[in-house]
């Protein structure tokens, strides 16, 4: 849906959606039903199905990418300290593990 230029702008009117983008509102209906179903699943679950350690994976991968691309070296060359940022990423891993238990 986000492929059209008026998406979430003042130009996205009911007429535009009704006559051009989704004349029978099939896409809007499917999205609404999916959001409703996901909302009900989350509301009825005893514990939300989130694995915070997945975020730690992404953060550590990002840190490795920055190191491989030489960005961290450039920051240090500009006298920008990255030590505390690195430490906080690894500390997040520990906290995420405890949270997920």
C-alpha positions in Angstrom: 0.0 0.0 0.0 2.8 2.4 0.6 3.9 2.3 -3.0 1.6 5.1 -4.1 2.6 8.8 -3.8 -0.4 10.1 -1.8 -0.1 7.5 1.0 -0.7 9.2 4.3 -0.8 12.6 2.9 -3.5 15.2 2.7 -4.2 14.1 -0.8 -5.2 10.6 0.2 -9.0 11.2 0.2 -11.9 8.8 0.4 -12.6 9.4 -3.3 -9.1 8.5 -4.3 -9.1 5.3 -2.4 -12.6 4.4 -3.5 -12.1 5.1 -7.2 -8.4 4.4 -7.8 -6.5 2.5 -5.1 -8.9 0.0 -3.6 -12.4 0.3 -5.2 -13.9 -2.6 -3.4 -11.9 -2.0 -0.2 -10.5 -5.5 -0.3 -7.0 -4.5 0.8 -8.3 -2.3 3.6 -10.6 -5.0 4.8 -7.8 -7.6 4.8 -5.5 -5.3 6.7 -8.2 -4.5 9.3 -9.0 -8.2 9.8 -5.3 -9.0 10.2 -4.7 -6.2 12.7 -7.8 -7.3 14.7 -6.7 -10.9 14.8 -3.2 -9.9 15.9 -4.6 -7.6 18.6 -6.9 -10.3 19.9 -4.0 -12.8 20.0 -1.8 -10.4 22.0 -4.7 -9.3 24.3 -5.5 -13.0 25.2 -1.9 -14.1 25.7 -0.7 -14.5 29.3 2.8 -13.4 28.4 3.5 -11.3 25.3 5.5 -13.3 22.7 8.5 -11.0 22.5 12.1 -12.2 22.6 14.1 -9.2 23.6 17.3 -11.0 22.8 16.5 -10.6 19.1 17.0 -6.9 19.6 20.4 -7.6 21.1 21.3 -9.7 18.0 20.4 -6.7 15.8 22.4 -4.3 17.9 25.5 -6.5 18.0 25.3 -7.1 14.2 25.0 -3.3 13.7 28.0 -2.8 15.9 30.0 -5.3 13.9 28.9 -3.7 10.6 30.1 -0.3 11.8 33.4 -1.8 12.8 33.8 -3.7 9.5 33.0 -0.5 7.5 35.5 1.5 9.5 32.9 3.8 10.9 34.0 3.2 14.5 37.6 4.1 13.5 36.4 7.3 11.9 34.5 8.2 15.0 37.5 7.6 17.2 39.6 9.7 14.7 37.2 12.5 15.4 37.8 11.9 19.1 34.2 10.6 19.6 34.4 7.9 22.3 32.6 4.7 21.4 33.7 2.6 24.4 30.5 3.3 26.5 28.3 2.6 23.5 30.0 -0.7 23.0 29.6 -1.6 26.6 26.0 -0.7 26.7 25.2 -2.9 23.7 26.8 -5.9 25.5 25.0 -4.9 28.7 21.8 -4.9 26.8 22.4 -8.6 25.9 22.6 -9.5 29.5 19.5 -7.5 30.5 17.6 -9.0 27.5 18.5 -12.5 28.6 17.2 -11.9 32.1 14.0 -10.2 30.7 13.2 -13.2 28.5 13.5 -15.8 31.3 
